[in-house]
């Protein structure tokens, strides 16, 4: 496996030099966060990002994300131009060595949480999902709460230019069903997967976060059955998955060991996120350290699955706690994600040694 670290560019509180200092770190997972969803990424901006990462002696082989415009998800006539822009971006990224593009197909919100700084008993803070603060609540109330607690830093998928039109977006999605949304995903994939194949890039859809309907919006990447349906819809290696233990693991009905083993063995998982969550009886959940034996994700079991399948794809430690007084983008500080990276690599190294 290749260990990577998400980096938000020059506005990130974590500099590339610090990422490089994490043992075993091969590269960063980057993006052009200033480009609106649907626009073609300018080559000069891609080149500048590539050069900046290369100067730090790191690789830029995974992009997260080239966001999919809502008109594509809605199936509007304007989607064809946005898909052409997407194809052009794939071709340009391939010129700079990109191998994987992570994306999602969630309407409006890329992810949903009620709190970005829930305190834990050890005085760290984490992202959490409390149903009574989301279900039945005006979406704008949640947006205001998240914006206020993001410490002035833009959270991925919560770009202000999109959220400014939230009422209009909800109106457009009125009546959208899972079947229609899935049909629109297949339409998109049938257009972009041939280009990805031509460019030796693997697309990797991210699961819904959380994996159930929020605010009445449909979800189509929730469980093993959904993942099966997606990979079979366009049955090419370039139509891949980003398996995320935190997103899928938010639903206790998802058997992560089975899901990871199945799709890794099929060679349909070029990229994955590993994070840990703890469930409450009422369905609430919050994130915890990667090593937390009281939590709900069997992280050790997942690394055993990766090792059994001799996984050669990309992995990044996802959402960490904010610890040791660090200030930064919630979930994306340096310290706890670096600890997570070392824990994951330590598990892998021990398994490798046992096999010798």
C-alpha positions, 0 to 999 in steps of 0.5 A: 500500500502507498501511504498518502496525506490529504493536503489543502494547498497553500491555505492548509495549516499543515505545510508539505515539509511536515507531511514529508517528515511523517515516516513512510509518507509517499505523497499527498492527495491534492486538488484545486479548491479554488475552481468551481465544480463543473469548470475545467481545471486550467493546466497552469494551475495543475502544473503549479500544484504538481511542481509545488508537491514535487519540490517537497519530494512528494508524489501527486498521484491522487486527486480528491476531488474533481467535484461533479456539478449538480447539473450532472447529478440532476440530469439537466441538459447542461450536464453534457458541457460539464461532462466535457469539462470533466473529460478535459480535466482528466486528460490534463491531470494525466499529463502530470502523473495522476493515477486516481481521481476520487469523487462523490455523487451526493446531492448538495452536501459532500458530507454531513455532521452536526458538530466539528469540535465535539469534546472527548474525555481526553480533551481532544475534539472530533467531528460528530453526527447527532441525529436530533441536530440534523433530522427535522432541522432546517438545512440552513441552521446546520450550514450556519453551525458548521460555518461558524465552527470551521474556524474561517477555513473552507471545509471540502464540499462546503464551498460558500459559492454552492451554499449561497444557493442552497434553497435553489438546489433543494428545489431542483432536487425535489422529487429526485429518486435513488433510481433517477440519481443512479441513472444520472451516475451511469450516464456520467460514467459511460462518458468519462470512463473511456477517457479515464481508460485512455489516460490510465486513470482510475475513477474512485467514487466515495461512499455517501457520508453518512450512508443514509438519506439526509434532508430527504436527499437520495443516497446511492453509495450506501452499502455493499449492494450499491457498490456492486451495482455501480461497478457492474454498471460500467464494468471496467477497472477504471470504474473504481471505488474509494472505500472509506471505513468511516463513511460505510462504518457509520452504518453498523449494518455494513460489514466492513471486513466483507466489503473491503475483502470483496472489492479489493479482491476484485481489484476495484479499490484504487484508493481508500480512507481509514478512520474510526468511529464510535456509535451510540445506541440511538444511531449517533456517532462520532470520530475517534483515534485510529487506534481505539479499541472501544470504537466500532471499526475493526481497523486491525481487521481491515489492515489484515484484509489489505495485507491478505490481498497484498493491496498496492493502492493508495491509502490515507489516514482520514479525519483525526482528532484535534489534539495537543492544542493544534489549531486547524481545519477540523478533522484535518490537523497534522498530529492525529493523522500522523499518529494514524498513519504510523499505526496503520503502517505498524500493523502492516509491517507486523503482518509482513514480518509474520509472513516471513 
